[in-house]
Amino acid sequence: MEKLKNRFKIRPIYSVPDFPEYAIWNRTIEMCEIVEWPEGKLHAQKPYSYRHADPLGAEHFINLHFLGPIRTANFKMHPSWEEANVVVRIWVTWMDYEKWIISRKWHLLYVASHHSNEGPSGGNYMECSELINTLRIEFNRSFPSYTLATAAIRTRMRPPFHLFCPFDNSVLLYDELQTLIYNVPAVPARRDPGVKSNGKNFTETYLPPEILYGIFERLDLHSLTRCAQVNKRWNSIASDSHFYRDVDLKMYWHKMNVNTLGKLKKRLLKVRKLDMSWCNELLIEHVFNNSIASILEKSKDTLTHLCLNQTHCVSNSVWHGILKCPNLEELRLRRINFHYVDDCLMSCCLNGITKLKILDVSMSCIKEYHLIEVLKNAPNLEHLVMDECSELKNLEPILTTVRDNTLKLKSWSSLLTFRNNQVDNSQMYEEFGQLIHLEQLNLGLCEPLPPYGGNCLKNIARNCEKLKRLELIHWRQLTDEELLPIITKCTLLFHLNLTNTSEISSLTLSMACENLPNLREICISNCRKISEEMIEYCKEKYQNIKIVRRKGY
């Protein structure tokens, strides 16, 4: 199996003490991620078009590759936390190196499993009879039902006959077995003659262009392309660039090949919102980058929202095209490699992004001086997301730039960034109190050294009166006294995440529930000094507050 990138990793479940009964299942995989409260984030991406909205809204995916062909009997999603739901989408296929051989069709499976105390027998199964060597699991941490931090995915596999074979011979064996398993004659497509009246096609005679335009405006992209194949008249109408102003192509990543992208380029002329996340999975990098650059060139005057999450890398031509979009308000480049962009190009021509309001560079390798140059030219920036940016180590120049140039900043998220491993950023945390318009602040897993953590919270409580959401995950040295200013002064706070703050006691929980009138969510997982009696008391007395303490964390 390939090594999962960034926060996600796999390991045998029998090494986890919470699941000793799973020791017999040597094919069990655990997917771990960091806790996040998803609901209510200001910087969360909203659907660019209701016609193309993904019901799951998947943000992340992992690929699991096996060395030989397997026949997956079933999948099981088993949450390891109480009161947790899991909603995922599972795709299966056969992949040999860089060539994808799609066995019949990709299977789109939804799994919603509830916590069960029955061990391996609990949860839901989803049958699948394909011969595969690749699993792709898509999930969304922002989905309301997805509130767990550790999920165990168990695939119970049996080899087809004796076919645990070397990978080199697997293609031949795969072809032979697929012929045996699915030896069903293909059914030719039936040509629909259509309904005719007086020798003419019904749709040609009785549907004026205005009606067709109204119908096509309500169709998703897949249905629209199917309509374009009906006849020349429908093709002419369906190819109008008017229908391709707000386009979300992430759902169709598995259909994005050279031919499909070439046809779309002709229609994407005046795009306003464009999401092409994951769309280079089946494309060569330079082909994808050239296509993006071409689309940006045609839509530079109209483009306001651009999302290229997890498309591996950004080239010089793509970055140059981004900088030429003067009306760009939202830019999402999550998990992007910037190493292919020249330093001089990253720092010049930035006057074209002055209207930028949302910038998301999470899990990317953007350099500090590059980010600083962008921030200097984005005075209207309201939301800055840079979770898990390994190249960002020094907080001082970035926070100083934000404080001096972006006066409207409402949300800051730097989860697992600016840790004190190499550069001591502790003293700079006191400057967060200068961001007076802050409504949401995420400083998880980057705790400053004492006493700067307490000073930081004191300054925030004094100046950030609009603060509504605060996440302090893994602030192990945070005490009740240091958190007291937040509880007493930030009266608009509705969400407080104190996961793994081991020094917090029951006093903080009772005071937070009593003094914060707008509080709706508080997470105290792994806060060992908070007693179960106090939790039960607060749950009974303050029923409007959701108190979460997950034992599996």
Secondary structure, 3 states (H helix, E strand, C coil): CCCCCCCCCEEEHHHCCCCHHHHHCCCEEEEECCCCCCCCCCCCCCCCCHHHCCCCCCCEEEEEEEEEEEEEEEEEEEECCCCCEEEEEEEEEEEECCEEECCCCCCCEEEEEECCCCHHHCCEEEECCCEEEEEEEEECCCCCCECCCEEEEEEEEECCCCCCCCHHHHHHHHHHHHHHHCCCCCCCCCCCCCCEECCEEHHHHHCCHHHHHHHHCCCCHHHHHHHCCCCHHHHHHHCCHHHHCEEECHHHHHHCCHHHHHHHHHHCCCCCEEECCCCCCCCCHHHHHHHHHHHHHHCCCCCCEEECCCCEECCHHHHHHHHCCCCCCEEECCCEECCCCCHHHHHCCHHHHCCCCEEECCCCCCCHHHHHHHHHCCCCCCEEECCCCCCCCCHHHHHHHHHHHCCCCCEEECCCCCCCCCCCCHHHHHHHHHCCCCCEEECCCCCCCCCHHHHHHHHHHHHCCCCCEEECCCCCCCCHHHHHHHHHHCCCCCEEECCCCCCCEHHHHHHHHHHCCCCCEEECCCCCECCHHHHHHHHHHCCCCEEECCCCC
